[in-house]
Amino acid sequence: KYLGLNSTPGLGTGIDHMKKLGVNAVEFLPLFEFDDDPPGSYHWGYMTSLFFAPEASFASKPDGSQITELKTLINTMHRHGIAVIFDVVYNHTGAPNVFMGTDRKYFYRHDGSLNLLNFSGCGNDFKSENPMARRMILDSLEYWVREFHVDGFRFDLAELIDHETLMQIEHRLKAVKSDVILIAEPWSFRGSNKGNLRKTSWASWNDDFRNLVKGAASGHGSANDLYKVLTGSTEYWTASPWESVNYVESHDNYTLADHLSK
């Protein structure tokens, strides 16, 4: 819980362990209030229901203390030189589905017969291009930066957030925090937008790096292709190596050890 991690400095665990590893930033899985019904169900927090509220179940008591406890944790991590990044989910919503109850047609994308689109895989793609939907996302992000001093965000299935909203996110947040960290998971079941974010402040998860490094570790692929991703994928889709977030495993894929042990 929030205070559990906050209590670890001096114990050799948690934050102390991160510092020993040389960690300078931590990305939390979604911390917005999320759908956990029925009790015991778990989906890593990716069924966000409220864009402005910290998840209550991570607090010592779900009585509003989640606000002060999360702020306390973030302040502690900052004192220890660790930046805090939130994984945020704006491409779909969970229960209680307040947007669905407010205006299903306005806040969600539909086909010609008003059936909800499902390129998120979660059954209700958020219509970020509509002005009030976009405003909800922008206001939420600014709130977390101003009130909780969050250092940056990783956007789940960012391909489903329209390009204009992504550009407004960059403009809005950099005006509040010039060094804000913006990371896109640049795909969905609809496609990829990696090339569309070139020459912006956005960085993107690099699945080319992930796949080629795993291939090389398994004895496949070419040294030339590996070189291209090791140098920032500028021959593929970035304008600068800074636009690429190189990784080999994440919370929803096999670990590198899994692949190597097949």
CYANA upper distance limits for C-alpha pairs under 8 A (distance plus 0.5 A):
  1 LYS  CA      5 LEU  CA      6.99
  1 LYS  CA     57 SER  CA      8.48
  1 LYS  CA     58 PHE  CA      5.03
  1 LYS  CA     59 ALA  CA      6.42
  1 LYS  CA     60 SER  CA      7.62
  2 TYR  CA      6 ASN  CA      6.73
  2 TYR  CA     58 PHE  CA      6.41
  2 TYR  CA     59 ALA  CA      6.47
  2 TYR  CA     60 SER  CA      8.28
  2 TYR  CA     66 GLN  CA      8.36
  2 TYR  CA     69 GLU  CA      6.49
  2 TYR  CA     70 LEU  CA      6.24
  2 TYR  CA     73 LEU  CA      6.62
  3 LEU  CA      7 SER  CA      6.48
  3 LEU  CA     59 ALA  CA      7.81
  3 LEU  CA     60 SER  CA      7.73
  3 LEU  CA     69 GLU  CA      6.79
  3 LEU  CA     70 LEU  CA      8.31
  3 LEU  CA     72 THR  CA      8.42
  3 LEU  CA     73 LEU  CA      7.18
  4 GLY  CA      8 THR  CA      7.52
  5 LEU  CA     14 GLY  CA      6.46
  5 LEU  CA     15 ILE  CA      7.54
  5 LEU  CA     73 LEU  CA      7.79
  6 ASN  CA     15 ILE  CA      8.23
  6 ASN  CA     72 THR  CA      7.93
  6 ASN  CA     73 LEU  CA      5.58
  6 ASN  CA     76 THR  CA      7.10
  6 ASN  CA     77 MET  CA      8.35
  8 THR  CA     12 GLY  CA      7.47
  8 THR  CA     13 THR  CA      6.17
  8 THR  CA     14 GLY  CA      5.85
  8 THR  CA     15 ILE  CA      6.45
  8 THR  CA     16 ASP  CA      7.26
  9 PRO  CA     13 THR  CA      7.72
  9 PRO  CA     14 GLY  CA      7.77
  9 PRO  CA     15 ILE  CA      6.31
  9 PRO  CA     16 ASP  CA      5.92
 10 GLY  CA     16 ASP  CA      7.36
 11 LEU  CA     16 ASP  CA      7.61
 12 GLY  CA     16 ASP  CA      5.49
 12 GLY  CA     17 HIS  CA      6.42
 13 THR  CA     17 HIS  CA      5.44
 13 THR  CA     18 MET  CA      8.49
 14 GLY  CA     18 MET  CA      6.83
 15 ILE  CA     19 LYS  CA      6.76
 15 ILE  CA     77 MET  CA      7.83
 15 ILE  CA     80 HIS  CA      8.45
 16 ASP  CA     20 LYS  CA      6.76
 17 HIS  CA     21 LEU  CA      6.85
 18 MET  CA     22 GLY  CA      6.93
 18 MET  CA     23 VAL  CA      5.78
 19 LYS  CA     23 VAL  CA      5.97
 19 LYS  CA     24 ASN  CA      7.96
 19 LYS  CA     80 HIS  CA      8.42
 23 VAL  CA     82 ILE  CA      7.53
 24 ASN  CA     81 GLY  CA      6.85
 24 ASN  CA     82 ILE  CA      5.06
 24 ASN  CA     83 ALA  CA      6.63
 25 ALA  CA     82 ILE  CA      5.41
 25 ALA  CA     83 ALA  CA      4.82
 25 ALA  CA     84 VAL  CA      6.35
 25 ALA  CA     85 ILE  CA      7.61
 26 VAL  CA     82 ILE  CA      7.38
 26 VAL  CA     83 ALA  CA      6.75
 26 VAL  CA     84 VAL  CA      5.82
 26 VAL  CA     85 ILE  CA      6.47
 27 GLU  CA     84 VAL  CA      6.65
 27 GLU  CA     85 ILE  CA      4.91
 27 GLU  CA     86 PHE  CA      6.08
 27 GLU  CA     87 ASP  CA      7.01
 27 GLU  CA    154 ARG  CA      8.27
 28 PHE  CA     84 VAL  CA      8.08
 28 PHE  CA     85 ILE  CA      6.79
 28 PHE  CA     86 PHE  CA      5.73
 28 PHE  CA     87 ASP  CA      6.40
 29 LEU  CA     44 TRP  CA      7.17
 29 LEU  CA     45 GLY  CA      7.32
 29 LEU  CA     86 PHE  CA      7.21
 29 LEU  CA     87 ASP  CA      5.68
 29 LEU  CA     88 VAL  CA      8.37
 30 PRO  CA     44 TRP  CA      7.57
 30 PRO  CA     45 GLY  CA      5.54
 30 PRO  CA     46 TYR  CA      6.73
 30 PRO  CA     48 THR  CA      8.20
 30 PRO  CA     86 PHE  CA      6.99
 30 PRO  CA     87 ASP  CA      5.48
 30 PRO  CA     88 VAL  CA      6.14
 30 PRO  CA     89 VAL  CA      7.66
 31 LEU  CA     45 GLY  CA      7.30
 31 LEU  CA     54 PRO  CA      6.17
 31 LEU  CA     55 GLU  CA      5.91
 31 LEU  CA     86 PHE  CA      7.71
 31 LEU  CA     87 ASP  CA      8.11
 31 LEU  CA     88 VAL  CA      8.32
 32 PHE  CA     45 GLY  CA      8.13
 32 PHE  CA     48 THR  CA      6.61
 32 PHE  CA     49 SER  CA      7.99
 32 PHE  CA     50 LEU  CA      6.81
 32 PHE  CA     51 PHE  CA      6.49
 32 PHE  CA     52 PHE  CA      7.39
 32 PHE  CA     53 ALA  CA      6.07
 32 PHE  CA     54 PRO  CA      5.21
 32 PHE  CA     55 GLU  CA      5.71
 32 PHE  CA     88 VAL  CA      8.10
 33 GLU  CA     45 GLY  CA      8.42
 33 GLU  CA     48 THR  CA      6.46
 33 GLU  CA     49 SER  CA      6.33
 33 GLU  CA     50 LEU  CA      5.83
 33 GLU  CA     51 PHE  CA      7.76
 33 GLU  CA     52 PHE  CA      8.50
 33 GLU  CA     53 ALA  CA      6.04
 33 GLU  CA     54 PRO  CA      5.80
 33 GLU  CA     55 GLU  CA      4.44
 33 GLU  CA     56 ALA  CA      7.17
 34 PHE  CA     45 GLY  CA      6.11
 34 PHE  CA     46 TYR  CA      7.61
 34 PHE  CA     47 MET  CA      5.88
 34 PHE  CA     48 THR  CA      4.67
 34 PHE  CA     49 SER  CA      5.49
 34 PHE  CA     50 LEU  CA      7.42
 34 PHE  CA     55 GLU  CA      6.99
 34 PHE  CA     94 GLY  CA      7.13
 34 PHE  CA     95 ALA  CA      7.79
 35 ASP  CA     45 GLY  CA      7.88
 35 ASP  CA     47 MET  CA      6.01
 35 ASP  CA     48 THR  CA      6.80
 35 ASP  CA     49 SER  CA      6.69
 35 ASP  CA     94 GLY  CA      5.97
 35 ASP  CA     95 ALA  CA      5.51
 35 ASP  CA     96 PRO  CA      7.36
 36 ASP  CA     40 GLY  CA      7.55
 36 ASP  CA     41 SER  CA      6.31
 36 ASP  CA     42 TYR  CA      7.07
 37 ASP  CA     41 SER  CA      6.90
 37 ASP  CA     95 ALA  CA      8.35
 43 HIS  CA     47 MET  CA      7.68
 46 TYR  CA     89 VAL  CA      6.88
 46 TYR  CA     94 GLY  CA      8.50
 47 MET  CA     89 VAL  CA      8.14
 47 MET  CA     92 HIS  CA      7.97
 47 MET  CA     93 THR  CA      6.09
 47 MET  CA     94 GLY  CA      4.76
 47 MET  CA     95 ALA  CA      7.80
 48 THR  CA     89 VAL  CA      6.84
 48 THR  CA     90 TYR  CA      8.36
 48 THR  CA     92 HIS  CA      8.19
 48 THR  CA     93 THR  CA      5.73
 48 THR  CA     94 GLY  CA      5.61
 48 THR  CA     95 ALA  CA      8.07
 49 SER  CA     93 THR  CA      6.07
 49 SER  CA     94 GLY  CA      5.33
 49 SER  CA     95 ALA  CA      6.01
 49 SER  CA     96 PRO  CA      6.45
 49 SER  CA     97 ASN  CA      6.52
 49 SER  CA     98 VAL  CA      7.72
 50 LEU  CA     98 VAL  CA      8.45
 51 PHE  CA    137 ILE  CA      8.23
 51 PHE  CA    140 SER  CA      6.53
 52 PHE  CA    140 SER  CA      6.31
 52 PHE  CA    143 TYR  CA      7.96
 52 PHE  CA    144 TRP  CA      8.22
 53 ALA  CA     67 ILE  CA      8.27
 54 PRO  CA     66 GLN  CA      6.68
 54 PRO  CA     67 ILE  CA      6.85
 54 PRO  CA     70 LEU  CA      7.97
 55 GLU  CA     59 ALA  CA      8.12
 55 GLU  CA     66 GLN  CA      7.47
 56 ALA  CA     61 LYS  CA      8.15
 56 ALA  CA     62 PRO  CA      5.39
 56 ALA  CA     63 ASP  CA      8.14
 56 ALA  CA     64 GLY  CA      7.88
 56 ALA  CA     66 GLN  CA      6.04
 57 SER  CA     61 LYS  CA      8.19
 57 SER  CA     62 PRO  CA      6.61
 58 PHE  CA     62 PRO  CA      8.45
 58 PHE  CA     66 GLN  CA      7.58
 59 ALA  CA     65 SER  CA      6.95
 59 ALA  CA     66 GLN  CA      5.29
 59 ALA  CA     69 GLU  CA      7.20
 59 ALA  CA     70 LEU  CA      8.46
 60 SER  CA     65 SER  CA      7.92
 60 SER  CA     66 GLN  CA      8.11
 61 LYS  CA     65 SER  CA      6.99
 61 LYS  CA     66 GLN  CA      8.08
 62 PRO  CA     66 GLN  CA      7.15
 64 GLY  CA     68 THR  CA      8.49
 65 SER  CA     69 GLU  CA      6.46
 66 GLN  CA     70 LEU  CA      6.37
 67 ILE  CA     71 LYS  CA      6.82
 68 THR  CA     72 THR  CA      6.53
 69 GLU  CA     73 LEU  CA      6.77
 70 LEU  CA     74 ILE  CA      6.74
 70 LEU  CA    148 PHE  CA      8.43
 71 LYS  CA     75 ASN  CA      6.65
 71 LYS  CA    148 PHE  CA      6.14
 72 THR  CA     76 THR  CA      6.68
 73 LEU  CA     77 MET  CA      6.76
 74 ILE  CA     78 HIS  CA      6.72
 74 ILE  CA     84 VAL  CA      7.26
 74 ILE  CA    148 PHE  CA      7.86
 74 ILE  CA    149 HIS  CA      8.02
 74 ILE  CA    150 VAL  CA      8.02
 75 ASN  CA     79 ARG  CA      6.77
 76 THR  CA     80 HIS  CA      7.01
 77 MET  CA     81 GLY  CA      6.95
 77 MET  CA     82 ILE  CA      5.67
 77 MET  CA     83 ALA  CA      7.42
 77 MET  CA     84 VAL  CA      7.93
 78 HIS  CA     82 ILE  CA      5.68
 78 HIS  CA     83 ALA  CA      6.56
 78 HIS  CA     84 VAL  CA      8.22
 83 ALA  CA    150 VAL  CA      8.36
 83 ALA  CA    151 ASP  CA      6.49
 84 VAL  CA    150 VAL  CA      6.21
 84 VAL  CA    151 ASP  CA      5.86
 84 VAL  CA    152 GLY  CA      7.28
 85 ILE  CA    150 VAL  CA      6.86
 85 ILE  CA    151 ASP  CA      6.18
 85 ILE  CA    152 GLY  CA      5.14
 85 ILE  CA    153 PHE  CA      5.60
 85 ILE  CA    154 ARG  CA      7.45
 85 ILE  CA    181 ILE  CA      8.11
 86 PHE  CA    150 VAL  CA      7.81
 86 PHE  CA    152 GLY  CA      6.93
 86 PHE  CA    153 PHE  CA      5.26
 86 PHE  CA    154 ARG  CA      6.64
 87 ASP  CA    153 PHE  CA      6.21
 87 ASP  CA    154 ARG  CA      5.11
 87 ASP  CA    155 PHE  CA      6.50
 87 ASP  CA    156 ASP  CA      7.32
 88 VAL  CA    153 PHE  CA      7.03
 88 VAL  CA    154 ARG  CA      6.57
 88 VAL  CA    155 PHE  CA      5.68
 88 VAL  CA    156 ASP  CA      6.56
 89 VAL  CA     93 THR  CA      8.20
 89 VAL  CA    155 PHE  CA      6.76
 89 VAL  CA    156 ASP  CA      5.78
 89 VAL  CA    157 LEU  CA      8.35
 90 TYR  CA    126 PHE  CA      7.43
 90 TYR  CA    137 ILE  CA      7.57
 90 TYR  CA    155 PHE  CA      8.06
 90 TYR  CA    156 ASP  CA      7.83
 90 TYR  CA    161 ILE  CA      8.06
 91 ASN  CA    120 SER  CA      7.39
 91 ASN  CA    125 ASP  CA      6.22
 91 ASN  CA    126 PHE  CA      5.60
 91 ASN  CA    127 LYS  CA      8.44
 91 ASN  CA    128 SER  CA      8.23
 91 ASN  CA    156 ASP  CA      7.68
 91 ASN  CA    157 LEU  CA      7.09
 91 ASN  CA    158 ALA  CA      7.70
 91 ASN  CA    160 LEU  CA      6.31
 91 ASN  CA    161 ILE  CA      6.75
 92 HIS  CA    120 SER  CA      7.34
 92 HIS  CA    122 CYS  CA      7.35
 92 HIS  CA    123 GLY  CA      8.25
 92 HIS  CA    124 ASN  CA      6.04
 92 HIS  CA    125 ASP  CA      5.35
 92 HIS  CA    126 PHE  CA      5.47
 93 THR  CA     97 ASN  CA      6.99
 93 THR  CA    124 ASN  CA      7.45
 93 THR  CA    125 ASP  CA      8.38
 93 THR  CA    126 PHE  CA      7.81
 97 ASN  CA    101 GLY  CA      6.98
 98 VAL  CA    102 THR  CA      6.64
 99 PHE  CA    103 ASP  CA      6.59
 99 PHE  CA    104 ARG  CA      7.15
 99 PHE  CA    107 PHE  CA      6.88
100 MET  CA    104 ARG  CA      4.90
100 MET  CA    107 PHE  CA      7.65
100 MET  CA    108 TYR  CA      8.29
103 ASP  CA    107 PHE  CA      6.70
104 ARG  CA    108 TYR  CA      6.52
105 LYS  CA    109 ARG  CA      7.86
105 LYS  CA    110 HIS  CA      8.06
105 LYS  CA    114 LEU  CA      8.12
106 TYR  CA    127 LYS  CA      7.78
106 TYR  CA    130 ASN  CA      7.81
107 PHE  CA    126 PHE  CA      6.37
107 PHE  CA    127 LYS  CA      5.62
107 PHE  CA    128 SER  CA      8.01
107 PHE  CA    130 ASN  CA      7.80
107 PHE  CA    133 ALA  CA      6.63
108 TYR  CA    116 LEU  CA      7.47
108 TYR  CA    117 LEU  CA      8.43
108 TYR  CA    124 ASN  CA      6.83
108 TYR  CA    125 ASP  CA      6.11
108 TYR  CA    126 PHE  CA      5.06
108 TYR  CA    127 LYS  CA      5.09
109 ARG  CA    116 LEU  CA      6.46
109 ARG  CA    117 LEU  CA      6.17
109 ARG  CA    124 ASN  CA      7.82
109 ARG  CA    125 ASP  CA      6.21
109 ARG  CA    126 PHE  CA      6.76
109 ARG  CA    127 LYS  CA      5.75
110 HIS  CA    114 LEU  CA      5.37
110 HIS  CA    115 ASN  CA      5.65
110 HIS  CA    116 LEU  CA      4.98
110 HIS  CA    117 LEU  CA      5.66
111 ASP  CA    115 ASN  CA      5.96
111 ASP  CA    116 LEU  CA      7.11
111 ASP  CA    117 LEU  CA      6.90
116 LEU  CA    123 GLY  CA      7.26
116 LEU  CA    124 ASN  CA      6.23
116 LEU  CA    125 ASP  CA      7.72
117 LEU  CA    123 GLY  CA      7.16
117 LEU  CA    124 ASN  CA      6.57
117 LEU  CA    125 ASP  CA      6.38
118 ASN  CA    122 CYS  CA      6.84
118 ASN  CA    123 GLY  CA      5.17
118 ASN  CA    124 ASN  CA      6.25
118 ASN  CA    125 ASP  CA      6.35
119 PHE  CA    123 GLY  CA      8.29
119 PHE  CA    125 ASP  CA      7.23
119 PHE  CA    160 LEU  CA      8.20
119 PHE  CA    188 SER  CA      6.79
119 PHE  CA    189 PHE  CA      5.36
119 PHE  CA    190 ARG  CA      5.98
120 SER  CA    124 ASN  CA      7.85
120 SER  CA    125 ASP  CA      6.61
120 SER  CA    157 LEU  CA      7.67
120 SER  CA    160 LEU  CA      8.00
120 SER  CA    188 SER  CA      6.64
120 SER  CA    189 PHE  CA      6.80
121 GLY  CA    189 PHE  CA      7.75
125 ASP  CA    160 LEU  CA      8.03
126 PHE  CA    133 ALA  CA      8.39
126 PHE  CA    160 LEU  CA      8.46
127 LYS  CA    133 ALA  CA      7.05
127 LYS  CA    161 ILE  CA      8.39
128 SER  CA    133 ALA  CA      5.68
128 SER  CA    134 ARG  CA      5.46
128 SER  CA    137 ILE  CA      8.33
128 SER  CA    161 ILE  CA      6.30
128 SER  CA    162 ASP  CA      6.73
128 SER  CA    165 THR  CA      7.45
129 GLU  CA    133 ALA  CA      7.41
129 GLU  CA    134 ARG  CA      6.51
129 GLU  CA    161 ILE  CA      8.13
129 GLU  CA    162 ASP  CA      6.38
129 GLU  CA    164 GLU  CA      8.02
129 GLU  CA    165 THR  CA      7.23
130 ASN  CA    134 ARG  CA      6.51
131 PRO  CA    135 ARG  CA      6.57
132 MET  CA    136 MET  CA      6.61
133 ALA  CA    137 ILE  CA      7.08
134 ARG  CA    138 LEU  CA      6.77
134 ARG  CA    165 THR  CA      6.84
135 ARG  CA    139 ASP  CA      6.37
136 MET  CA    140 SER  CA      6.49
137 ILE  CA    141 LEU  CA      6.77
138 LEU  CA    142 GLU  CA      6.77
138 LEU  CA    168 GLN  CA      8.27
138 LEU  CA    169 ILE  CA      6.65
138 LEU  CA    172 ARG  CA      7.86
139 ASP  CA    143 TYR  CA      6.57
140 SER  CA    144 TRP  CA      6.98
141 LEU  CA    145 VAL  CA      6.94
141 LEU  CA    173 LEU  CA      8.07
142 GLU  CA    146 ARG  CA      6.50
142 GLU  CA    172 ARG  CA      8.08
142 GLU  CA    173 LEU  CA      6.85
142 GLU  CA    176 VAL  CA      8.03
143 TYR  CA    147 GLU  CA      6.14
143 TYR  CA    148 PHE  CA      8.05
144 TRP  CA    148 PHE  CA      5.63
144 TRP  CA    149 HIS  CA      7.00
144 TRP  CA    150 VAL  CA      6.45
145 VAL  CA    149 HIS  CA      5.12
145 VAL  CA    150 VAL  CA      5.29
145 VAL  CA    151 ASP  CA      7.33
145 VAL  CA    152 GLY  CA      8.35
145 VAL  CA    173 LEU  CA      8.41
145 VAL  CA    176 VAL  CA      8.22
145 VAL  CA    177 LYS  CA      8.14
146 ARG  CA    150 VAL  CA      8.27
146 ARG  CA    176 VAL  CA      8.13
151 ASP  CA    179 ASP  CA      8.45
151 ASP  CA    180 VAL  CA      6.12
151 ASP  CA    181 ILE  CA      6.77
152 GLY  CA    180 VAL  CA      5.66
152 GLY  CA    181 ILE  CA      4.59
152 GLY  CA    182 LEU  CA      6.29
152 GLY  CA    183 ILE  CA      8.48
153 PHE  CA    181 ILE  CA      6.64
153 PHE  CA    182 LEU  CA      5.86
153 PHE  CA    183 ILE  CA      6.66
154 ARG  CA    182 LEU  CA      6.70
154 ARG  CA    183 ILE  CA      4.99
154 ARG  CA    184 ALA  CA      6.20
154 ARG  CA    185 GLU  CA      7.63
155 PHE  CA    182 LEU  CA      8.40
155 PHE  CA    183 ILE  CA      6.71
155 PHE  CA    184 ALA  CA      5.48
155 PHE  CA    185 GLU  CA      6.39
156 ASP  CA    184 ALA  CA      7.43
156 ASP  CA    185 GLU  CA      6.00
157 LEU  CA    161 ILE  CA      8.24
157 LEU  CA    184 ALA  CA      7.89
157 LEU  CA    185 GLU  CA      5.71
157 LEU  CA    186 PRO  CA      6.66
157 LEU  CA    187 TRP  CA      5.98
157 LEU  CA    188 SER  CA      5.72
158 ALA  CA    184 ALA  CA      5.93
158 ALA  CA    185 GLU  CA      5.85
158 ALA  CA    186 PRO  CA      5.69
158 ALA  CA    187 TRP  CA      6.84
158 ALA  CA    188 SER  CA      7.93
159 GLU  CA    185 GLU  CA      7.87
159 GLU  CA    186 PRO  CA      5.64
159 GLU  CA    187 TRP  CA      5.32
159 GLU  CA    188 SER  CA      6.27
159 GLU  CA    190 ARG  CA      8.38
159 GLU  CA    191 GLY  CA      7.58
159 GLU  CA    192 SER  CA      6.46
159 GLU  CA    193 ASN  CA      6.12
160 LEU  CA    187 TRP  CA      8.12
160 LEU  CA    188 SER  CA      7.04
160 LEU  CA    190 ARG  CA      8.38
161 ILE  CA    165 THR  CA      7.17
161 ILE  CA    166 LEU  CA      7.24
162 ASP  CA    166 LEU  CA      6.99
163 HIS  CA    167 MET  CA      6.77
164 GLU  CA    168 GLN  CA      6.68
165 THR  CA    169 ILE  CA      6.56
166 LEU  CA    170 GLU  CA      6.93
167 MET  CA    171 HIS  CA      6.83
168 GLN  CA    172 ARG  CA      6.35
169 ILE  CA    173 LEU  CA      6.45
170 GLU  CA    174 LYS  CA      6.48
170 GLU  CA    182 LEU  CA      8.11
170 GLU  CA    201 SER  CA      7.31
170 GLU  CA    202 TRP  CA      8.10
171 HIS  CA    175 ALA  CA      6.85
172 ARG  CA    176 VAL  CA      7.34
173 LEU  CA    177 LYS  CA      6.40
173 LEU  CA    178 SER  CA      7.90
173 LEU  CA    180 VAL  CA      7.32
174 LYS  CA    178 SER  CA      4.80
174 LYS  CA    179 ASP  CA      7.24
174 LYS  CA    180 VAL  CA      6.68
181 ILE  CA    202 TRP  CA      8.31
182 LEU  CA    201 SER  CA      7.41
182 LEU  CA    202 TRP  CA      5.65
182 LEU  CA    203 ALA  CA      6.73
183 ILE  CA    202 TRP  CA      6.29
183 ILE  CA    203 ALA  CA      5.31
183 ILE  CA    204 SER  CA      5.84
183 ILE  CA    205 TRP  CA      7.69
183 ILE  CA    245 VAL  CA      8.42
184 ALA  CA    202 TRP  CA      7.43
184 ALA  CA    203 ALA  CA      6.73
184 ALA  CA    204 SER  CA      5.13
184 ALA  CA    205 TRP  CA      6.83
185 GLU  CA    204 SER  CA      6.45
185 GLU  CA    205 TRP  CA      5.93
186 PRO  CA    192 SER  CA      6.07
186 PRO  CA    193 ASN  CA      5.92
186 PRO  CA    194 LYS  CA      6.01
186 PRO  CA    204 SER  CA      6.57
186 PRO  CA    205 TRP  CA      7.20
187 TRP  CA    191 GLY  CA      6.01
187 TRP  CA    192 SER  CA      4.66
187 TRP  CA    193 ASN  CA      6.84
187 TRP  CA    194 LYS  CA      8.22
188 SER  CA    192 SER  CA      7.11
193 ASN  CA    197 LEU  CA      7.46
194 LYS  CA    198 ARG  CA      7.96
194 LYS  CA    204 SER  CA      7.25
194 LYS  CA    237 TRP  CA      7.02
194 LYS  CA    238 THR  CA      8.38
195 GLY  CA    237 TRP  CA      5.50
195 GLY  CA    238 THR  CA      7.28
197 LEU  CA    202 TRP  CA      6.84
197 LEU  CA    203 ALA  CA      8.27
198 ARG  CA    202 TRP  CA      8.31
198 ARG  CA    237 TRP  CA      7.70
198 ARG  CA    238 THR  CA      6.06
198 ARG  CA    239 ALA  CA      6.07
198 ARG  CA    243 GLU  CA      7.84
199 LYS  CA    238 THR  CA      8.26
199 LYS  CA    239 ALA  CA      6.33
199 LYS  CA    240 SER  CA      8.14
201 SER  CA    243 GLU  CA      8.14
202 TRP  CA    243 GLU  CA      6.84
203 ALA  CA    242 TRP  CA      7.22
203 ALA  CA    243 GLU  CA      4.52
203 ALA  CA    244 SER  CA      5.94
203 ALA  CA    245 VAL  CA      6.85
204 SER  CA    243 GLU  CA      6.61
204 SER  CA    244 SER  CA      5.83
204 SER  CA    245 VAL  CA      6.11
205 TRP  CA    244 SER  CA      6.76
205 TRP  CA    245 VAL  CA      5.27
205 TRP  CA    246 ASN  CA      7.04
205 TRP  CA    247 TYR  CA      7.94
206 ASN  CA    210 ARG  CA      7.08
206 ASN  CA    244 SER  CA      6.32
206 ASN  CA    245 VAL  CA      6.07
206 ASN  CA    246 ASN  CA      5.93
206 ASN  CA    247 TYR  CA      7.40
207 ASP  CA    211 ASN  CA      6.49
207 ASP  CA    246 ASN  CA      8.35
207 ASP  CA    247 TYR  CA      8.20
208 ASP  CA    212 LEU  CA      6.53
208 ASP  CA    229 VAL  CA      7.49
209 PHE  CA    213 VAL  CA      6.40
209 PHE  CA    226 LEU  CA      8.12
209 PHE  CA    229 VAL  CA      5.85
209 PHE  CA    230 LEU  CA      7.80
209 PHE  CA    233 SER  CA      8.49
209 PHE  CA    246 ASN  CA      6.48
209 PHE  CA    247 TYR  CA      7.30
209 PHE  CA    248 VAL  CA      7.83
210 ARG  CA    214 LYS  CA      6.66
210 ARG  CA    246 ASN  CA      7.49
210 ARG  CA    247 TYR  CA      6.09
210 ARG  CA    248 VAL  CA      4.97
210 ARG  CA    249 GLU  CA      7.70
211 ASN  CA    215 GLY  CA      6.50
211 ASN  CA    248 VAL  CA      8.08
212 LEU  CA    216 ALA  CA      6.53
212 LEU  CA    221 GLY  CA      7.24
212 LEU  CA    225 ASP  CA      7.85
212 LEU  CA    226 LEU  CA      6.54
212 LEU  CA    229 VAL  CA      8.38
213 VAL  CA    217 ALA  CA      6.61
213 VAL  CA    226 LEU  CA      7.29
213 VAL  CA    248 VAL  CA      7.60
214 LYS  CA    218 SER  CA      6.74
214 LYS  CA    248 VAL  CA      7.52
214 LYS  CA    256 LEU  CA      7.50
214 LYS  CA    259 HIS  CA      7.95
215 GLY  CA    219 GLY  CA      6.78
215 GLY  CA    220 HIS  CA      5.31
215 GLY  CA    221 GLY  CA      6.34
216 ALA  CA    220 HIS  CA      5.49
216 ALA  CA    221 GLY  CA      6.20
216 ALA  CA    222 SER  CA      7.97
216 ALA  CA    226 LEU  CA      8.13
217 ALA  CA    260 LEU  CA      7.87
218 SER  CA    259 HIS  CA      8.43
218 SER  CA    260 LEU  CA      6.86
221 GLY  CA    225 ASP  CA      7.75
221 GLY  CA    226 LEU  CA      8.20
222 SER  CA    226 LEU  CA      6.90
223 ALA  CA    227 TYR  CA      6.56
224 ASN  CA    228 LYS  CA      6.99
225 ASP  CA    229 VAL  CA      7.30
226 LEU  CA    230 LEU  CA      6.64
227 TYR  CA    231 THR  CA      6.68
228 LYS  CA    232 GLY  CA      7.25
228 LYS  CA    233 SER  CA      5.90
228 LYS  CA    234 THR  CA      7.83
228 LYS  CA    235 GLU  CA      7.19
228 LYS  CA    236 TYR  CA      8.48
229 VAL  CA    233 SER  CA      4.93
229 VAL  CA    234 THR  CA      8.35
231 THR  CA    241 PRO  CA      7.24
232 GLY  CA    238 THR  CA      7.73
232 GLY  CA    240 SER  CA      7.24
232 GLY  CA    241 PRO  CA      4.44
232 GLY  CA    242 TRP  CA      7.86
232 GLY  CA    243 GLU  CA      8.31
232 GLY  CA    244 SER  CA      6.66
233 SER  CA    237 TRP  CA      6.79
233 SER  CA    238 THR  CA      6.42
233 SER  CA    241 PRO  CA      7.24
233 SER  CA    244 SER  CA      7.74
234 THR  CA    238 THR  CA      5.16
234 THR  CA    239 ALA  CA      6.17
234 THR  CA    240 SER  CA      6.65
234 THR  CA    241 PRO  CA      7.13
238 THR  CA    243 GLU  CA      6.45
238 THR  CA    244 SER  CA      7.42
239 ALA  CA    243 GLU  CA      7.65
240 SER  CA    244 SER  CA      8.25
248 VAL  CA    255 THR  CA      8.14
248 VAL  CA    256 LEU  CA      7.09
249 GLU  CA    253 ASN  CA      6.69
249 GLU  CA    254 TYR  CA      7.18
249 GLU  CA    255 THR  CA      5.78
249 GLU  CA    256 LEU  CA      6.81
250 SER  CA    254 TYR  CA      8.21
250 SER  CA    255 THR  CA      7.82
254 TYR  CA    258 ASP  CA      6.22
254 TYR  CA    259 HIS  CA      7.17
255 THR  CA    259 HIS  CA      7.12
256 LEU  CA    260 LEU  CA      6.75
257 ALA  CA    261 SER  CA      6.54
258 ASP  CA    262 LYS  CA      6.96
